[in-house]
Amino acid sequence: MNAVEHAYAALRQGILDGTYPPGAQLGEVELAGSLAVSRTPVREAIRRLHSEGLIEVFPNRGAYVRTWTRAQLDELFSVRALLEGHAAGLAADHATDDQRAAMAGLCDEMDTAAARAPADVQTVAALNGRFHALVHEASANSLLPGMIRTLIQVPVVVRTFIGYSPARLQISLQQHREILAAIRSHDGPWAEAAMRTHILSARHELDTALE
C-alpha cells in the first residue's frame, strides 16, 4: 500500500469509527505526523474524502469532518430506504441459490454474535453490512451497489447500529429474517416493503439516540 492509500484508508476508517468526530478539524501537519507520511499524501486523501462527501473544505479555514443536520439525515434515510428497498425487490427475482444461502448464513452468524453475553455488537454490525451488501449485489443492478454505498458510509449511519439496545438489536435481526424470507419466496413487493421498514426503523432509532 502506497502512502496515499495508507493515508486515505486510515483517515476514512477514523472518520467512520468516530476517531475523527463530526466537526473535527483535519490539519495536514498533524495528520502527516500521526500517520507517518508527508503532507502530500494527506492532501490527496483529504481531496478524495471530500469528493466522497465525508469531509468539508472551507477556504482559508481548512478541512473538517462533515456534520449532518437532522433534515439532511431525514433526506439520506429516505433515499436510502427507496434504493435499498428497490434492491431487495429486485433480489427477490434475481438472487441465486448461493446468494440466498449466504444471506441465511449471515443471519445465523448475527444471531450467534447477538446471543453472546454481552452481545458482540461490533461483529453483528460487520455482518449486517455484509448482509446488506449481498442484497445489493443480488439485485443484479450494476448501479445500485455504488449508489447505496455512498449513502451508508456516512459516519452517523455506520455508528447507529452500534448503539442499539438488546431489544432493538433483536428487532433488527428479525427484520433481516423477514427480508430473507421475502427474497426466498421470490416476492418482490414484500422484500421491498420489508427492507424499507428496516431502514426507516433505523432512522427512528437514530432520532431516539440524538434526543
C-alpha positions as MATLAB code, in Angstrom:
seq = 'MNAVEHAYAALRQGILDGTYPPGAQLGEVELAGSLAVSRTPVREAIRRLHSEGLIEVFPNRGAYVRTWTRAQLDELFSVRALLEGHAAGLAADHATDDQRAAMAGLCDEMDTAAARAPADVQTVAALNGRFHALVHEASANSLLPGMIRTLIQVPVVVRTFIGYSPARLQISLQQHREILAAIRSHDGPWAEAAMRTHILSARHELDTALE';
ca = [
       0.000    0.000    0.000;
       1.485    3.346   -1.038;
       1.487    6.471    1.141;
      -1.656    7.952   -0.428;
      -3.661    4.744    0.007;
      -2.399    4.396    3.579;
      -3.419    7.953    4.463;
      -6.776    7.600    2.717;
      -7.631    4.280    4.384;
      -6.571    5.464    7.846;
      -8.468    8.757    7.615;
     -11.580    7.149    6.181;
     -11.682    4.499    8.889;
     -11.053    7.128   11.562;
     -13.979    9.187   10.315;
     -16.305    6.198   10.142;
     -15.419    4.832   13.585;
     -15.536    8.206   15.327;
     -11.809    8.706   15.926;
     -12.298   11.940   13.997;
     -15.796   13.054   15.085;
     -18.134   15.325   13.102;
     -16.796   18.859   13.048;
     -13.221   17.842   13.867;
     -10.547   19.830   12.045;
      -8.142   17.770    9.940;
      -4.841   19.606    9.925;
      -2.379   18.405    7.303;
       0.691   18.821    9.523;
      -0.831   16.969   12.485;
      -2.199   14.171   10.301;
       1.091   13.760    8.466;
       2.831   13.303   11.803;
       0.311   10.845   13.234;
       0.178    8.788   10.023;
       3.949    8.914    9.453;
       3.652   10.258    5.911;
       4.378   13.563    4.223;
       1.746   16.256    3.725;
       1.254   15.397    0.042;
      -0.447   12.002    0.648;
      -2.558   13.586    3.376;
      -3.644   16.345    1.000;
      -4.610   13.759   -1.655;
      -6.505   11.668    0.914;
      -8.442   14.726    2.036;
      -9.274   15.541   -1.590;
     -10.665   12.031   -2.129;
     -12.664   12.035    1.085;
     -14.068   15.446    0.210;
     -15.258   14.079   -3.138;
     -16.982   11.247   -1.236;
     -18.823   13.697    0.999;
     -17.098   12.727    4.250;
     -15.087   15.936    4.583;
     -15.938   19.612    4.125;
     -13.235   22.026    2.947;
     -13.573   25.743    3.652;
     -11.389   28.426    2.029;
      -8.801   29.813    4.445;
     -10.083   27.503    7.215;
      -9.070   24.038    6.129;
     -10.717   20.620    6.172;
     -13.272   19.365    8.697;
     -15.179   16.136    9.175;
     -18.622   16.731    7.749;
     -21.515   17.358   10.108;
     -25.107   16.339    9.376;
     -28.316   18.130   10.359;
     -31.461   16.201   11.195;
     -33.070   17.433    7.986;
     -30.134   16.075    5.976;
     -30.336   12.735    7.815;
     -34.060   12.560    7.026;
     -33.252   13.056    3.358;
     -30.450   10.495    3.493;
     -32.553    7.772    5.108;
     -35.474    8.499    2.800;
     -33.327    7.991   -0.294;
     -31.596    5.004    1.278;
     -34.961    3.346    2.030;
     -36.025    3.805   -1.592;
     -32.791    2.454   -3.072;
     -32.292   -0.430   -0.656;
     -35.964   -1.321   -0.894;
     -35.688   -1.406   -4.669;
     -32.558   -3.559   -4.412;
     -34.343   -6.055   -2.145;
     -37.302   -6.194   -4.509;
     -35.007   -6.968   -7.427;
     -33.086   -9.513   -5.330;
     -36.304  -11.470   -4.833;
     -36.325  -12.050   -8.599;
     -32.595  -12.311   -9.326;
     -30.800  -13.743   -6.279;
     -29.066  -17.044   -6.928;
     -29.383  -20.054   -4.656;
     -25.828  -19.431   -3.442;
     -26.666  -15.823   -2.579;
     -29.783  -16.834   -0.675;
     -27.786  -19.446    1.212;
     -25.119  -16.841    2.043;
     -27.789  -14.453    3.361;
     -29.140  -17.206    5.581;
     -25.649  -17.951    6.853;
     -25.102  -14.300    7.730;
     -28.408  -14.228    9.622;
     -27.278  -17.276   11.599;
     -23.926  -15.656   12.376;
     -25.633  -12.454   13.528;
     -27.920  -14.436   15.832;
     -24.902  -16.214   17.321;
     -22.976  -12.991   17.899;
     -26.030  -11.286   19.418;
     -26.610  -14.228   21.787;
     -23.223  -13.822   23.461;
     -23.056  -12.253   26.901;
     -22.560   -9.408   26.402;
     -23.774   -9.238   22.807;
     -20.939   -8.857   20.311;
     -22.450   -5.831   18.624;
     -19.289   -4.978   16.687;
     -19.417   -8.370   14.978;
     -23.155   -8.063   14.361;
     -22.581   -4.647   12.777;
     -19.926   -6.042   10.434;
     -22.159   -8.986    9.457;
     -25.057   -6.589    8.971;
     -23.004   -4.655    6.444;
     -22.183   -7.864    4.578;
     -25.863   -8.892    4.551;
     -26.968   -5.594    3.039;
     -24.119   -5.622    0.512;
     -25.152   -9.114   -0.573;
     -28.744   -7.981   -1.089;
     -27.480   -5.078   -3.211;
     -25.333   -7.455   -5.268;
     -28.208   -9.913   -5.658;
     -30.341   -7.168   -7.224;
     -28.350   -7.724  -10.447;
     -28.442   -3.950  -10.993;
     -24.911   -2.715  -11.633;
     -25.609    0.858  -10.449;
     -27.349    0.237   -7.120;
     -24.419   -1.063   -5.018;
     -22.280    2.011   -5.671;
     -25.159    4.443   -5.165;
     -26.145    2.860   -1.863;
     -22.543    2.611   -0.658;
     -22.265    6.389   -0.813;
     -25.264    6.740    1.494;
     -24.383    4.119    4.092;
     -20.787    5.246    4.597;
     -21.959    8.387    6.417;
     -20.386    8.089    9.901;
     -23.582    8.613   11.876;
     -25.247    5.849    9.834;
     -22.339    3.487   10.430;
     -22.460    4.036   14.189;
     -26.254    3.845   14.549;
     -26.136    0.059   14.728;
     -23.508    0.098   17.483;
     -25.849    1.968   19.827;
     -28.752   -0.490   19.648;
     -30.253   -1.774   22.873;
     -30.591   -5.584   23.232;
     -34.311   -5.335   22.431;
     -33.718   -3.148   19.376;
     -30.965   -5.465   18.227;
     -33.378   -8.407   18.271;
     -35.911   -6.438   16.236;
     -33.241   -5.698   13.628;
     -32.277   -9.379   13.434;
     -35.925  -10.364   12.987;
     -36.245   -7.804   10.203;
     -33.286   -9.407    8.419;
     -35.074  -12.742    8.650;
     -38.201  -11.233    7.098;
     -36.194   -9.725    4.247;
     -34.607  -13.125    3.650;
     -37.981  -14.879    3.769;
     -39.370  -12.491    1.156;
     -36.359  -12.974   -1.121;
     -36.601  -16.744   -0.726;
     -40.290  -16.527   -1.650;
     -39.490  -14.550   -4.836;
     -41.909  -11.905   -3.545;
     -40.542   -8.575   -4.763;
     -43.155   -6.266   -3.193;
     -42.796   -7.988    0.189;
     -38.985   -7.822    0.059;
     -39.092   -4.138   -0.883;
     -41.545   -3.301    1.902;
     -39.578   -5.310    4.481;
     -36.318   -3.572    3.588;
     -37.866   -0.110    3.623;
     -39.375   -0.798    7.044;
     -35.970   -1.984    8.266;
     -34.186    1.177    7.081;
     -36.829    3.604    8.342;
     -36.956    1.928   11.742;
     -33.193    2.501   11.982;
     -33.857    6.194   11.302;
     -36.339    6.226   14.195;
     -33.713    4.643   16.449;
     -31.212    7.302   15.449;
     -33.729   10.019   16.318;
     -34.161    8.479   19.754;
     -30.387    8.383   20.279;
     -29.979   12.009   19.191;
     -32.654   13.125   21.626;
];
